[in-house]
Amino acid sequence: MPNIDPVVRFWIGIVVTVAIAISGGTLSLAHVIPVEYIPTATAWCSLLAFVGSAILTALNGFASTNSSRLASVAQVPLDQKLDAIATIPEVKSIVTTQAVAEATTSDKVVGPPKATGTKT
């Protein structure tokens, strides 16, 4: 699928939003077009709103890249990520820095083991 310019998606979104407003009755066509054309225009706007919304969803899905997915994950704080991973039953423990371990709420997230014994 070729990349669609975000500006084009923006304008498609504006058209779809106007079509939703007309088909839902929020935006009145009275005094804009002749009264006999209003039911037809409303019906076409309803169809355009449905199809346009589906197309925008598909375009936005195709526009997401691995880097954009990684960027959205990067915004979740580390302690929340570790808490979420720790809820997986197969995960027995997660070793991280002491500061991060103290910031989490899970008992499975622990700091590095403390050194025992003496140096020789």
N, C-alpha and C positions, 0 to 999 in steps of 0.2 A: 504494500500500500504506500503510495507516495505521501510525503509529508505535506500537510495542508498548513498554509501560513496562519498563525494564530489570529492575525487581523481578519482574515476571511471567516474563521470560526466565530470571532466576536460579532461580525455583522450578521452572520447566519443566526446567532443567538438573539440578536436584537429583533430580527424579523420574526423568529419563532415566538419571542416574548410578546410582541404586538399581536400576533395571530392568536395566542392564548388569551390575551386580554379581550380581543374582539369576540372570540368564540365563547368565552365565559360570561360575556355581558358587562365586564368591567369597563371596557372602552366602547362607548356608544357611537354608532355610525349615523345617528339622526343628524340631519342638517349637513352631512358630509357627502352622502350619496343619495340618490332618489330612494324613497321609501320602498318602492317595489323591488329594489335590488338588495335590500338589507338581509332578507332571509338567505338568499343565494350567497352573498358575501360572507355571512356568518358561517354557513355550512362549509364553504371552501376554506375559511380560516381555521375551522375545527379540524379539517383533514390536514391542512398545512402544519398546524400545531402538533398533531400526533406524529406525522411523518418526520417533520423537522426535529422534533425532540429525539426520536429514535436515531436519526442521522447524526445529530450532535453528540449523543452518547457514544456512538460508534467512532466518530472522529476523535473524540477525547480519549477513548480507549486506545486507538491506534497511535495517538500522539504520545502516549506514555512510553518512555524508554527505560532501559535498565538504569541509566544514570538518574533519571527523575524518580524512579522507585527507591533507589539508594538514598537520594537526598531526602525523601520524605521519612524514611526510616531513621536517618541520621538525626532528625529533629526530636525523636523520642529520647528522653533522658536515659542514660545507661542503667541507672538503678531500676527503672521501670522495665527496661528490656530484660534485665537479669531476673526480676521478679516474675515476669511472664514465662521465661524459659524454665525457671525453677518449678513452675506448676506442672510441668510435663512429668508424668510418673516415672519414666525411664531415667530421668536426671536424678542422680544421687547427691551430687554436690557441685558447686561452682566455686573455684578458687580465683580470687581477684585481689586487688589491693585492700588493705585494711579500711581505708577511707570509704571505698565503694561498698564494701561488705557492711559497714556500719550504716550506710545510707539506705540499704534495702530493708524490706520487711520480712523477707524469707529467711528461715533458719538454714536453708540449703546453700545460701550464698555466704561463703566464709573467706576470711583473710588468709594470707600465707601461713603455713605452719610455723610455730615458734621453734627456734633452734633449741635443742636439748643437749645436755652434756657440756664438756669443757673442751677447749681447744688444746691441742698438745703441740 
